[in-house]
Amino acid sequence: MPENRREIGPYEYIEHFFKQDALLVSMSKDETPNVMALAWKTIGQLWGLPIITAAVAPSRYSFNLLSEGIQEFTINIPSALITSAIMTTGSSSGRNMDKFKEAGLKIIEGKTTRVPTIEKCDLSYECKIVHSCKSGNMARHHLFFGKILAAYASNNIKMVKMPL
């Protein structure tokens, strides 16, 4: 497995999933990937499936890719080595630039998806979109529900105790 990581169950190291913002990778129909910073995310079980829900504003380029591109995405929780990528990918648009190059990110081909994951991440999840909907009146975001097809953890990840 590339980059000293191993396949895990979808809920292992769940405390790391919630610890910080993520990098969401989506892909156009012509298979060009794009990455964005993602703050509004959750993980759990829905319809008896392991699901990650990502909230994306309709004004974002990634919204177009998630709606009209490849119906998959990956969620990547960066390690301390690349946390600066959150700021870089969250302050520019993939409509106008290659944010992977701008942030110095390298991709790892998906094992179960066409959409890649990102090197140097503590956790990565490959997901297939199974549903989407408006988030309601509280925020002008759209919710994308992704069935977790595969999950990976860096061998360097450390357990974090969650407060009770």
Secondary structure, DSSP 8 states (H G I E B T S, - for coil): -GGGEEEE-TTTTHHHHHHS-EEEEEE-TT--EEEEEE--EEEEEETTEEEEEEEE-TTSHHHHHHHHS-SEEEEEEE-GGGTHHHHHHHSS-TTTS-HHHHHT--EE--SSSSS-EETTEEEEEEEEEEEEEE--SS-S-EEEEEEEEEEEEETT--------
